[in-house]
Amino acid sequence: MRGRHDIVVRNNRVQFTLSVRRNITILRGDSATGKTTLIEMISDFEAQGTASGVELRCDVPCTVLSGARWKRDLEGISGYVVFIDEGNEWVSSRDFRDAIEGSDNYYVIATRERLDCLPYSVEEVYRLKNTTSVRSSQRYRDAKRYFTSAKRIYSTIPTNDAPIPEEVIVEDSGSGFRFFSALSKRSGARCVSAGGRGNVYRKIMESHVEHLLVIADGAAFGSEMERVHHVCRERSVQLYLPESFEWLLLSSGLVRDDELPAIMRSPEDFVDSREYLSWERFFAATLVRMTAGTYLRYAKGSLSDSWLEERSLSAVSSAMPRTGL
């Protein structure tokens, strides 16, 4: 599956709207925020159709996955948006990750837990929020329909001009770390590797500098975002989360390919869920393909020295928000 899919689910009391464009979308929120109601309405529509009193509009079919036989049921599902309610503990298992990798579905997961096994984007973590309520008719003056939509929780771009950081924590330990070490050196900042997204929070807590910048791949950082976002606000730490390091290099203007502008404008139209569990893998493959045989040749874990020249550093830096580097 690829592309963006808009979903509307409604009955005479409530209307939900949300859009999905990646393999994994997360719905957060405390109890009584509407997550379970949404999924129950989809389940009712699937079982009874319009007789359920539910209307569901989407250009692809939607279904609900639950229970102990989830793995068997999932084997027969392809080309669907699959909704999963909280309480299904298997959703945090390695078995579930393995089952959805390579599948031709999108997954919408309602949960209050961190799902460390899944590489989901910080941009696809939402909270259901009531937007408006209107009377359903003049005849029934006390009857109202509540309109609820999914609102993105986190911003991935620094909102203010940042001071020059004293220290830069980079999620990556390979090519990204090598590049940001060179970029940090220009401003005199110390650059350290977290050695993986699961270590970023610990590295932040270990740092005691006043001006700290954290850089991580936003396309797979969703499980870490709640605790990292909280400590960043408390300490005024700057957080920069591009889709991935490879996405940033593709954004620099140095890579030339006729297809690139369309890819960067609407990645969801090009990323096939059967091939890529997360967008970071897609952008890595795209950068490798588009730089093959050029002076900017890129391989995962192997960065051409041309990317570390002043011209390249300046071009990539110009594609970044004002992080102080």
Disulfide bonds with the S-S distance in Angstrom:
none
